[in-house]
């Protein structure tokens, strides 16, 4: 297995989330995030290549909706999602949150 360096910094979080795949809804937890991806665990199994949507509320009380994400890896109940589509408002909120976290380090 090749080691791949992620192009974006990931930040640890513990955020409840709802996600959907083919009209099935799952509940889970986001464990880390970046501007391009998420680590999520949940009760609705996903497989490599699945497309799903994701909604959650940042610790700043701002809602974020990922319109489409693709599953890039699966380990037991953990999934790595790459963001494919997000509206401008959600992207701006996420960018601001990440900038604030970066400055706090």
PyMOL commands that set and color helices and strands:
alter all, ss='L'
color gray80, all
select helices_A, chain A and resi 88-104
alter helices_A, ss='H'
color red, helices_A
select strands_A, chain A and resi 11-21+24-33+37-42+51-57+63-75+78-86
alter strands_A, ss='S'
color yellow, strands_A
deselect
rebuild
show_as cartoon
